Amino acid sequence: MIFLVKWIISSIALGISVMIVKGLHMEGVFSLIAASLVIGLLNTFIRPFLILLTLPISILTLGLFTLVINAMLFYLASYIVKGFVVESFFSALAGSIIMSIIALILNAFVD
């Protein structure tokens, strides 16, 4: 049940970030749901390895490089999910930041 609630929150956060960032485009609700699932799976399984591999860079940048990792995973999700388009890296960066902030706020109400 918690997974379903988190997935819905992620979908809402992604939808809002698509509305805010001009370089992000979504072709329907199915693409939105699929993209939020793919982003969640990438964050669960690939992100820890990327953070471990880039640990020296993250230490030098005081953790700011994790924003780049999030943007790369956001961009990768656009290649996996048809109907979810990210036009540039900076759109992915802005989208991932906005999605994280919105999901953080919405998760605070659920937890």
C-alpha positions as CSV (number, residue, x, y, z in Angstrom):
1,M,0.0,0.0,0.0
2,I,2.8,2.4,0.8
3,F,4.5,1.7,-2.5
4,L,1.2,2.6,-4.3
5,V,0.9,5.9,-2.4
6,K,4.6,6.8,-3.1
7,W,4.1,6.0,-6.8
8,I,1.0,8.2,-6.9
9,I,3.0,11.0,-5.2
10,S,5.8,10.5,-7.7
11,S,3.4,10.7,-10.6
12,I,1.8,13.9,-9.3
13,A,5.3,15.5,-8.7
14,L,6.4,14.5,-12.2
15,G,3.2,15.9,-13.7
16,I,3.7,19.2,-12.0
17,S,7.3,19.4,-13.0
18,V,6.3,18.7,-16.6
19,M,3.9,21.6,-16.4
20,I,6.5,24.0,-14.9
21,V,9.6,23.2,-17.0
22,K,9.4,24.1,-20.7
23,G,11.8,21.4,-21.9
24,L,9.7,18.5,-20.6
25,H,6.9,17.0,-22.5
26,M,4.4,14.2,-21.7
27,E,2.1,12.5,-24.2
28,G,-0.5,11.3,-21.8
29,V,-1.4,9.8,-18.5
30,F,0.1,6.4,-19.3
31,S,3.4,8.0,-20.1
32,L,3.3,9.9,-16.9
33,I,2.6,6.8,-14.8
34,A,5.3,4.7,-16.7
35,A,7.9,7.5,-16.4
36,S,7.3,7.9,-12.7
37,L,7.7,4.1,-12.3
38,V,10.9,4.0,-14.4
39,I,12.4,7.0,-12.4
40,G,11.6,5.2,-9.2
41,L,13.2,2.0,-10.4
42,L,16.3,3.8,-11.6
43,N,16.6,5.7,-8.3
44,T,16.2,2.4,-6.4
45,F,18.6,0.2,-8.4
46,I,21.1,2.4,-10.4
47,R,21.4,5.6,-8.3
48,P,23.2,3.9,-5.3
49,F,25.9,2.6,-7.7
50,L,26.4,5.9,-9.4
51,I,26.7,7.7,-6.1
52,L,29.3,5.2,-5.0
53,L,31.2,5.6,-8.2
54,T,31.2,9.4,-8.1
55,L,31.8,9.7,-4.4
56,P,35.1,11.6,-4.7
57,I,33.4,14.2,-7.0
58,S,30.5,14.4,-4.6
59,I,32.8,15.1,-1.7
60,L,34.6,17.8,-3.7
61,T,31.4,19.5,-4.6
62,L,29.9,19.0,-1.2
63,G,27.2,16.7,-2.5
64,L,26.0,19.0,-5.3
65,F,27.1,16.3,-7.9
66,T,24.1,14.2,-6.8
67,L,21.9,16.8,-8.6
68,V,23.8,15.9,-11.8
69,I,23.2,12.2,-11.1
70,N,19.5,12.8,-10.6
71,A,19.4,14.7,-13.8
72,M,21.1,11.9,-15.7
73,L,18.6,9.4,-14.4
74,F,15.8,11.7,-15.3
75,Y,17.2,12.0,-18.8
76,L,17.7,8.2,-19.0
77,A,14.1,7.7,-18.1
78,S,13.1,9.8,-21.2
79,Y,15.0,7.3,-23.4
80,I,13.2,4.3,-21.8
81,V,9.7,5.7,-21.7
82,K,8.1,6.6,-25.1
83,G,6.0,9.7,-24.7
84,F,8.2,11.3,-22.1
85,V,10.5,13.8,-23.7
86,V,13.4,15.7,-22.1
87,E,14.8,18.3,-24.6
88,S,18.1,19.1,-22.8
89,F,20.2,18.3,-19.8
90,F,19.2,21.5,-18.1
91,S,15.6,20.6,-18.5
92,A,16.3,17.3,-16.9
93,L,18.2,19.1,-14.1
94,A,15.3,21.5,-13.5
95,G,12.7,18.8,-13.7
96,S,14.5,16.5,-11.3
97,I,15.0,19.3,-8.8
98,I,11.3,20.4,-9.0
99,M,10.1,16.8,-8.8
100,S,12.2,16.1,-5.8
101,I,11.0,19.2,-3.9
102,I,7.3,18.5,-4.7
103,A,7.6,14.8,-3.8
104,L,9.3,15.8,-0.5
105,I,6.5,18.2,0.4
106,L,3.8,15.7,-0.6
107,N,5.5,12.8,1.3
108,A,5.6,15.0,4.4
109,F,1.8,15.0,4.4
110,V,1.6,11.2,4.0
111,D,4.2,10.2,6.6
